[in-house]
Amino acid sequence: MIRRPLSTPPAGTGQPGLRIVLADDHALIREGLKLLISTLGEHEVVGEAADGGSLLQLLPAATPDVLVLDLGMPGLTGLSYIRGLREGFPQLKILVLTANAEPRTVEGALGAGIAGYLIKGGDLDEFLEALAALQQGEIYVSAPLKAVLASDVQTATPAEAPSEALFHVPLTRRERELLMLIARGANAREAGALLGISPLTVRKHRENLMRKLDLHSAAELAAFAVRLGLPVG
């Protein structure tokens, strides 16, 4: 279950409230979130689903802005289900709320186009922060998850990490981290979520890398990173 908030919920943003669909096979989770959202009065729950089939039937009429989705819900076919949702409802922002904290699952979900990833058992404050981030067009990943996902980049051994001697050019720490994520196939959206920076900042770092390494496209940069033998996940 989600724990009670530790502090006062964030104030309204002045933007129109979000229309939210809750998709979880546990009625207690849905009722708890619905009570929280209705108590705040800023957003509106416009539908609920307990399985993948009923969710697909609900979405066209409900027209939500945000879908709070449990990956363990019956009727979901893995990441392909998320990709299908993104194709069928391109404006829909998907906030995953699940017990699955497996790094590969988180990375895969980000790659499939979700807008946020939360672990069940976290504070309600974090749920509210995630909604606020999505409302601002940002991607939200729980801080503990972000730390785990980035740990292999930040603690890479000298044999794994790109070195200045290898390139004969000075690279910043952030450029090294980004290069390793590129080798693993991360795009600007995914890398930004893992590093805690915006996709625009990722693109700027990528441009700097290409300039320093005398490469002329993102594809050349990705191929270069893979040829170095960096970890690919």
C-alpha contacts under 8 A as a table, 3 or more apart, distances in Angstrom:
res1	aa1	res2	aa2	distance
1	M	29	I	6.95
1	M	120	K	6.14
1	M	121	G	5.10
1	M	122	G	8.00
2	I	29	I	7.97
2	I	120	K	5.93
2	I	121	G	4.49
2	I	122	G	5.46
2	I	123	D	5.89
2	I	124	L	6.29
3	R	121	G	6.28
3	R	122	G	6.18
3	R	123	D	4.91
3	R	124	L	6.08
4	R	123	D	6.18
4	R	124	L	5.80
5	P	8	T	7.33
5	P	9	P	7.58
5	P	123	D	5.68
5	P	124	L	4.75
5	P	125	D	5.10
6	L	123	D	7.17
6	L	124	L	7.78
6	L	125	D	6.68
7	S	125	D	7.02
9	P	125	D	6.44
9	P	128	L	6.97
10	P	128	L	7.19
10	P	129	E	7.44
12	G	15	Q	7.62
12	G	42	E	6.82
13	T	132	A	7.81
17	G	42	E	5.37
17	G	43	H	4.48
17	G	44	E	7.00
18	L	42	E	7.65
18	L	43	H	4.85
18	L	44	E	6.26
18	L	64	P	7.58
18	L	65	D	5.83
18	L	66	V	6.87
18	L	135	Q	7.36
19	R	43	H	6.25
19	R	44	E	5.10
19	R	45	V	5.96
19	R	46	V	6.07
19	R	63	T	7.62
19	R	64	P	4.71
19	R	65	D	5.09
19	R	66	V	6.35
20	I	43	H	7.36
20	I	44	E	5.98
20	I	45	V	4.66
20	I	46	V	5.72
20	I	47	G	7.09
20	I	64	P	5.28
20	I	65	D	6.07
20	I	66	V	4.88
20	I	67	L	5.82
20	I	68	V	7.26
21	V	45	V	5.79
21	V	46	V	5.69
21	V	47	G	4.74
21	V	48	E	5.57
21	V	49	A	7.77
21	V	62	A	7.78
21	V	64	P	6.15
21	V	66	V	6.44
21	V	67	L	4.90
21	V	68	V	6.20
22	L	30	R	6.23
22	L	45	V	7.33
22	L	47	G	6.44
22	L	48	E	4.79
22	L	49	A	6.39
22	L	67	L	6.16
22	L	68	V	4.98
22	L	69	L	6.57
23	A	30	R	7.48
23	A	48	E	5.69
23	A	49	A	4.63
23	A	50	A	5.76
23	A	51	D	7.15
23	A	55	L	6.98
23	A	67	L	7.18
23	A	68	V	5.90
23	A	69	L	4.92
23	A	70	D	6.26
23	A	73	M	7.71
24	D	27	A	7.14
24	D	29	I	7.09
24	D	30	R	6.48
24	D	48	E	7.92
24	D	49	A	6.40
24	D	50	A	5.07
24	D	51	D	7.05
24	D	69	L	6.39
24	D	70	D	5.26
24	D	73	M	5.82
25	D	49	A	7.32
25	D	50	A	4.06
25	D	51	D	6.18
25	D	70	D	7.89
25	D	73	M	5.47
25	D	74	P	7.13
26	H	29	I	5.50
26	H	30	R	6.67
26	H	50	A	7.18
27	A	30	R	5.08
27	A	31	E	6.02
27	A	50	A	7.76
28	L	31	E	5.15
28	L	32	G	6.06
29	I	32	G	5.20
29	I	33	L	6.24
30	R	33	L	5.31
30	R	34	K	5.98
30	R	48	E	7.49
31	E	34	K	5.02
31	E	35	L	6.03
32	G	35	L	5.19
32	G	36	L	6.29
33	L	36	L	5.06
33	L	37	I	6.11
34	K	37	I	5.17
34	K	38	S	6.02
34	K	45	V	6.52
35	L	38	S	5.22
35	L	39	T	5.97
36	L	39	T	5.16
36	L	40	L	6.38
37	I	40	L	5.34
37	I	41	G	6.46
37	I	42	E	7.31
37	I	43	H	6.18
37	I	44	E	6.81
37	I	45	V	7.33
38	S	41	G	5.08
38	S	42	E	7.64
38	S	43	H	7.13
38	S	44	E	6.71
38	S	45	V	7.67
40	L	43	H	7.47
41	G	44	E	7.46
45	V	48	E	7.88
46	V	62	A	6.04
46	V	64	P	6.94
47	G	58	L	7.19
47	G	62	A	6.43
48	E	55	L	7.61
48	E	58	L	8.00
49	A	52	G	7.59
49	A	54	S	5.84
49	A	55	L	5.18
49	A	58	L	7.59
50	A	54	S	7.03
50	A	55	L	7.43
50	A	73	M	6.90
50	A	74	P	7.53
51	D	54	S	5.71
51	D	55	L	6.30
51	D	73	M	5.65
51	D	74	P	4.95
51	D	75	G	5.45
51	D	76	L	7.37
52	G	55	L	5.11
52	G	56	L	6.42
52	G	73	M	6.95
52	G	74	P	6.22
52	G	75	G	4.35
52	G	76	L	5.19
53	G	56	L	5.38
53	G	57	Q	6.59
53	G	75	G	6.17
54	S	57	Q	5.08
54	S	58	L	6.12
55	L	58	L	5.02
55	L	59	L	6.17
56	L	59	L	5.62
56	L	60	P	7.63
57	Q	60	P	6.90
58	L	61	A	6.03
58	L	62	A	6.09
59	L	62	A	5.10
59	L	63	T	5.90
59	L	64	P	7.07
60	P	63	T	5.71
64	P	67	L	6.86
64	P	92	L	6.88
65	D	91	Q	7.25
65	D	92	L	5.37
65	D	93	K	6.16
66	V	92	L	5.82
66	V	93	K	4.72
66	V	94	I	5.79
66	V	95	L	6.94
67	L	92	L	7.00
67	L	93	K	6.19
67	L	94	I	4.83
67	L	95	L	5.95
68	V	94	I	6.16
68	V	95	L	4.79
68	V	96	V	5.76
68	V	97	L	6.38
69	L	94	I	6.85
69	L	95	L	6.09
69	L	96	V	4.75
69	L	97	L	5.71
69	L	98	T	7.54
70	D	73	M	5.57
70	D	96	V	5.88
70	D	97	L	5.14
70	D	98	T	4.88
71	L	76	L	7.06
71	L	78	G	7.41
71	L	96	V	6.93
71	L	97	L	7.43
71	L	98	T	5.90
71	L	100	N	7.68
72	G	76	L	7.44
72	G	98	T	6.87
72	G	99	A	7.85
72	G	100	N	7.94
73	M	76	L	6.27
76	L	81	Y	6.06
77	T	80	S	6.15
77	T	81	Y	5.30
78	G	81	Y	5.68
78	G	82	I	7.28
79	L	82	I	5.11
79	L	83	R	6.34
79	L	108	G	7.00
79	L	109	A	6.32
79	L	112	A	6.58
80	S	83	R	4.99
80	S	84	G	6.10
80	S	112	A	7.91
81	Y	84	G	5.03
81	Y	85	L	6.28
82	I	85	L	5.02
82	I	86	R	6.23
82	I	109	A	7.56
82	I	112	A	6.36
82	I	113	G	7.56
82	I	114	I	7.58
83	R	86	R	5.04
83	R	87	E	6.19
83	R	112	A	5.48
83	R	113	G	7.10
84	G	87	E	5.10
84	G	88	G	6.03
85	L	88	G	5.11
85	L	89	F	5.64
85	L	90	P	7.51
86	R	89	F	5.23
86	R	90	P	4.87
86	R	91	Q	7.76
86	R	92	L	7.02
86	R	112	A	7.97
86	R	113	G	6.87
87	E	90	P	5.56
89	F	92	L	5.47
93	K	114	I	6.64
93	K	115	A	5.59
93	K	134	L	7.28
94	I	113	G	7.98
94	I	114	I	4.94
94	I	115	A	5.31
94	I	116	G	6.58
95	L	114	I	6.44
95	L	115	A	5.70
95	L	116	G	4.50
95	L	117	Y	5.80
95	L	118	L	7.45
96	V	114	I	7.36
96	V	116	G	5.98
96	V	117	Y	4.67
96	V	118	L	5.92
97	L	117	Y	6.20
97	L	118	L	4.78
97	L	119	I	5.62
97	L	120	K	6.09
98	T	101	A	7.77
98	T	118	L	6.55
98	T	119	I	5.16
98	T	120	K	5.34
99	A	119	I	5.43
99	A	120	K	5.17
99	A	121	G	7.92
100	N	105	T	7.49
100	N	119	I	6.97
101	A	105	T	7.30
101	A	106	V	6.93
101	A	119	I	6.65
101	A	145	L	7.26
102	E	105	T	5.31
102	E	106	V	6.41
103	P	106	V	5.07
103	P	107	E	6.12
103	P	145	L	7.62
103	P	148	V	7.37
103	P	149	L	6.07
104	R	107	E	5.13
104	R	108	G	5.95
105	T	108	G	5.02
105	T	109	A	6.04
106	V	109	A	5.16
106	V	110	L	6.22
106	V	117	Y	7.19
107	E	110	L	5.15
107	E	111	G	6.14
107	E	149	L	7.98
107	E	190	E	7.50
108	G	111	G	4.98
108	G	112	A	6.15
109	A	112	A	4.95
109	A	113	G	6.56
109	A	114	I	6.00
110	L	113	G	5.27
110	L	114	I	5.25
110	L	115	A	7.29
110	L	116	G	7.80
110	L	190	E	5.99
111	G	114	I	7.48
111	G	186	A	7.58
111	G	187	N	7.83
111	G	190	E	6.37
114	I	117	Y	7.64
115	A	134	L	6.78
115	A	138	E	7.34
115	A	139	I	4.91
115	A	140	Y	6.47
116	G	130	A	6.91
116	G	134	L	7.56
116	G	139	I	5.49
116	G	140	Y	4.42
116	G	141	V	5.48
117	Y	140	Y	6.45
117	Y	141	V	4.98
117	Y	142	S	6.48
118	L	122	G	7.66
118	L	127	F	7.50
118	L	141	V	6.45
118	L	142	S	5.57
119	I	122	G	6.16
119	I	142	S	7.38
122	G	126	E	6.93
122	G	127	F	7.99
123	D	126	E	5.49
123	D	127	F	6.99
124	L	127	F	4.99
124	L	128	L	6.35
125	D	128	L	5.16
125	D	129	E	6.16
126	E	129	E	4.88
126	E	130	A	6.07
126	E	142	S	7.68
127	F	130	A	5.09
127	F	131	L	6.38
128	L	131	L	5.12
128	L	132	A	6.26
129	E	132	A	5.06
129	E	133	A	6.15
130	A	133	A	5.04
130	A	134	L	6.20
130	A	140	Y	5.64
130	A	141	V	7.94
131	L	134	L	5.14
131	L	135	Q	6.08
132	A	135	Q	5.00
132	A	136	Q	6.40
133	A	136	Q	5.15
133	A	137	G	6.44
133	A	138	E	5.07
133	A	139	I	6.57
133	A	140	Y	6.32
134	L	137	G	4.96
134	L	138	E	5.17
134	L	139	I	6.31
134	L	140	Y	7.16
135	Q	138	E	7.38
139	I	193	A	6.36
140	Y	193	A	7.10
141	V	145	L	6.71
141	V	146	K	6.22
141	V	193	A	6.76
141	V	194	L	7.88
142	S	145	L	5.30
142	S	146	K	6.18
143	A	146	K	5.01
143	A	147	A	6.20
144	P	147	A	5.16
144	P	148	V	6.36
145	L	148	V	5.11
145	L	149	L	6.09
146	K	149	L	5.17
146	K	150	A	6.08
146	K	193	A	7.69
146	K	194	L	5.54
146	K	195	L	7.58
147	A	150	A	5.31
147	A	151	S	5.87
148	V	151	S	5.16
148	V	152	D	7.75
149	L	152	D	6.98
149	L	194	L	6.57
150	A	153	V	5.28
150	A	154	Q	6.19
150	A	194	L	6.05
150	A	195	L	6.87
151	S	154	Q	5.07
151	S	155	T	5.78
152	D	155	T	5.29
152	D	156	A	5.57
153	V	156	A	5.45
153	V	177	E	5.70
153	V	180	M	6.60
153	V	181	L	7.47
154	Q	177	E	6.77
156	A	159	A	7.92
156	A	160	E	5.77
156	A	161	A	5.64
157	T	160	E	5.19
157	T	161	A	6.03
158	P	161	A	5.16
158	P	162	P	7.63
158	P	163	S	7.67
159	A	162	P	7.92
160	E	229	G	7.47
160	E	230	L	5.62
160	E	231	P	6.77
161	A	176	R	7.32
161	A	180	M	7.55
161	A	230	L	6.93
162	P	166	L	6.99
162	P	167	F	7.91
162	P	176	R	6.39
162	P	180	M	7.96
162	P	228	L	7.75
162	P	230	L	7.63
163	S	166	L	5.26
163	S	167	F	6.69
164	E	167	F	5.23
164	E	168	H	5.47
164	E	169	V	5.51
164	E	170	P	5.38
164	E	171	L	6.45
165	A	168	H	4.91
165	A	169	V	7.27
167	F	170	P	7.81
167	F	213	L	7.31
169	V	212	K	6.82
169	V	213	L	7.59
171	L	175	E	5.94
171	L	176	R	6.46
171	L	209	L	7.87
172	T	175	E	5.12
172	T	176	R	6.36
173	R	176	R	5.14
173	R	177	E	6.29
174	R	177	E	5.06
174	R	178	L	6.09
174	R	205	H	7.83
175	E	178	L	5.05
175	E	179	L	6.06
175	E	205	H	6.24
175	E	206	R	7.56
175	E	209	L	6.76
176	R	179	L	5.12
176	R	180	M	6.43
177	E	180	M	5.32
177	E	181	L	6.42
178	L	181	L	5.04
178	L	182	I	6.10
178	L	191	A	6.97
178	L	202	V	7.72
178	L	205	H	7.79
178	L	206	R	7.67
179	L	182	I	5.03
179	L	183	A	6.31
179	L	225	A	6.28
180	M	183	A	5.07
180	M	184	R	6.55
180	M	225	A	6.99
180	M	230	L	6.15
180	M	231	P	6.87
180	M	232	V	7.83
181	L	184	R	5.02
181	L	185	G	6.53
181	L	186	A	5.48
181	L	191	A	6.48
181	L	232	V	7.90
182	I	185	G	5.05
182	I	186	A	5.16
182	I	187	N	6.98
182	I	191	A	7.90
182	I	222	A	5.78
182	I	225	A	6.84
183	A	186	A	7.46
183	A	222	A	5.89
183	A	223	A	7.70
183	A	225	A	5.02
183	A	226	V	5.02
183	A	230	L	6.25
183	A	231	P	6.90
183	A	232	V	5.65
184	R	226	V	7.97
184	R	231	P	6.66
184	R	232	V	3.99
184	R	233	G	5.83
185	G	222	A	7.69
185	G	232	V	7.37
186	A	189	R	7.83
186	A	190	E	5.54
186	A	191	A	5.66
187	N	190	E	5.36
187	N	191	A	5.98
188	A	191	A	5.20
188	A	192	G	5.89
188	A	199	P	4.96
188	A	200	L	7.73
188	A	202	V	5.74
188	A	203	R	6.53
189	R	192	G	5.26
189	R	193	A	6.32
189	R	198	S	7.60
189	R	199	P	5.19
190	E	193	A	5.19
190	E	194	L	6.30
191	A	194	L	5.16
191	A	195	L	6.00
191	A	199	P	7.52
191	A	202	V	7.09
192	G	195	L	5.18
192	G	196	G	5.60
192	G	197	I	4.69
192	G	198	S	5.15
192	G	199	P	5.19
192	G	201	T	7.76
192	G	202	V	6.10
193	A	196	G	5.27
193	A	197	I	6.56
193	A	198	S	7.40
194	L	197	I	7.94
197	I	201	T	6.33
197	I	202	V	6.98
198	S	201	T	5.21
198	S	202	V	6.40
199	P	202	V	4.90
199	P	203	R	6.24
200	L	203	R	5.11
200	L	204	K	6.39
201	T	204	K	5.02
201	T	205	H	6.27
202	V	205	H	5.14
202	V	206	R	6.09
203	R	206	R	4.88
203	R	207	E	6.12
204	K	207	E	5.07
204	K	208	N	6.30
205	H	208	N	5.04
205	H	209	L	6.21
206	R	209	L	5.02
206	R	210	M	6.24
206	R	218	A	7.76
207	E	210	M	5.11
207	E	211	R	6.18
208	N	211	R	5.09
208	N	212	K	6.10
209	L	212	K	5.17
209	L	213	L	5.98
209	L	221	L	7.99
210	M	213	L	5.19
210	M	214	D	5.67
210	M	215	L	4.68
210	M	216	H	6.31
210	M	217	S	7.26
210	M	218	A	7.75
210	M	221	L	6.54
211	R	214	D	5.10
211	R	215	L	6.38
211	R	216	H	7.75
212	K	215	L	7.87
215	L	220	E	6.18
215	L	221	L	6.35
216	H	220	E	6.63
216	H	221	L	7.83
217	S	220	E	5.22
217	S	221	L	6.42
218	A	221	L	5.01
218	A	222	A	6.19
219	A	222	A	5.12
219	A	223	A	6.16
220	E	223	A	5.12
220	E	224	F	6.02
221	L	224	F	5.02
221	L	225	A	6.21
222	A	225	A	5.15
222	A	226	V	6.29
223	A	226	V	5.17
223	A	227	R	6.12
224	F	227	R	5.13
224	F	228	L	6.46
225	A	228	L	5.33
225	A	229	G	7.18
225	A	230	L	6.51
226	V	229	G	5.47
226	V	230	L	6.01
226	V	232	V	7.64
227	R	230	L	7.65
